[in-house]
Each structure stands twice: as C-alpha cells, then as structure tokens.
C-alpha cells in the first residue's frame, strides 16, 4: 500500500482521490517546479503569477514577453534598494527606457535636498 496522510476513517472515495493526486504530483519533474520561480524559464502563462509573487510594483500584461521577464528579474534588486536612485535606474532600464538622472547636488534646477530629476528618452 502506498503511503498516505489520509486518516484511517477516510472514505473509499477520499482514499482513491488521495492516491490519484499522489501519482500525478509524483509525475511532475522537479525541474518544472523550480522553473516556475525563474523569470527566464517560467512558462509565459505564469509570468503574471510570478510577478505577483515577487511584488512587481507596476505590471503591464500588454508588454512583450521578454520585457515582462526582465521586469520580474529586476524586481528583487529594485526592492532591495527601494527608494534609492539605483532602484529608479534599475526599474526604468528593465522597461528599456533610456534615462539621464541628475541628483540635487549635480543640478542647478532644484535645490531640494535628496531629490533628482529624470529625463526619459523613449522611442
């Protein structure tokens, strides 16, 4: 008899359902499970779920697939440095937006400490 977590008092239908589920779960290759957490190998249909799981802030389902994968991949780094100039540069570069960013110490247009100005160049 196959190992089960079902209690001895479970019905025959519950036991059959448990064994059937176990056979299907055991048939899934481990690599497929790990691939679901890798942005470049995740199946395209699951990218939205992966984006949600890694807390992508701005998700657009209409973007090209490679842009979605790049946004998900950069999300962890963006969240590590959230609120810094580095995270702004990372987030914009993953969207393929070229930027020129000048901090308050480099710019004469603003005197507000700890601020910056972003010039985005989009084709």
N, C-alpha and C positions, 0 to 999 in steps of 0.2 A: 504494500500500500504506500502511496505517495505521502510525504509529509504535508501536513495541513495545519492551519491555525484555527480551523473551524472547531467549535465545541462539539463534544460527542452527541449532544442533544440536537444538532442541526438536522434539518430535513434532508431527504434524498436529493431534492432539487437544489438546495444550497450546496450540498457536497459536490454535485455534478458541476454546478456553476463555478465553484472554487477550483476544481481540477482543470476545467476548461480554461479558465483565466490563467492559471499557473502555466499550462502548456503554451499558451500564446505569449505570455510575458517572457518565459524562458527562451522562446524562439527569437526574440529581438536581439540582434547583435549589440554588444556593449558599445561599440564604436558609434552606432547611431544615436545612442543616448548622449554620449559626450559631444557629438557633432551638433546637437541642438543648442548647446551652450557656446559654440564657437561661431562668431559672426560671419566668418568667411566660408564655413562649411554647413551652416544651418540651412535646412530646406527653405526655399523662398516663401512658402506659405506660412512659415512660423516666425518670420522676421518681426512682425508686429508684436507677437507674444514675447520674443526675446528683448525687443526694445522696451516693453513694459517692465520686464523682469529686471533690467539693468537701469531703470529710471531715466530713459531718454527724455529730456525736457520738451523738445519740440519735434514731434513725429509727423511726417507728411507721407501718407500712404501712396501719394501720386508720384513721388520721387522715383528715379531709376533705381533698379535693384542694387547696383554697386554703391550708389550714394547711401542707401539705407544701411548697407553692410558697414560702410566707413563710419557713419554716424554712430552706430551701435558700438563699433570697436573703439571709438574715441571717447565714448560716454564715461567709462571708468576713470580715465585720466582727467576729463573735464570735472567730474565730481570730486576727485581728489584735490583739485586746485580751484574749486568753485569760488567765484568772486574775485579772482586774480586776473591780471592781464593775460597770463598764459592760457587760462581756460577760455577766455574770449577768442584768442587766436586759434586754439585747437578746435573750438566749436565751429568757427567760420571756415577754417581750412577743410574740415571734413565735409562741408557743403560745397566745396570747390569755389569758394568766394575769395578772391584776392583782396587783401586789406593793407592799408597803411595806418598804423596806430601810433599816435604820439601821446605820451604821458604829460601830465601837468607841468613837470619840470622841464620838458623839451618844447613846450608850446607856448606861444605868446597870446593865443586867443582865449585861453582860460587861465584864471588864477585860482581856481578851486582846487585845494589840495586833494591828492589821491584820486583825481579824475583823469580821463583820457578822451581823446577824440578819435573816432573810427571813420576812415574814408574807405568805402567798399567799392570795388570795381567789378561789375558783373556784365558779362556778355550775353 
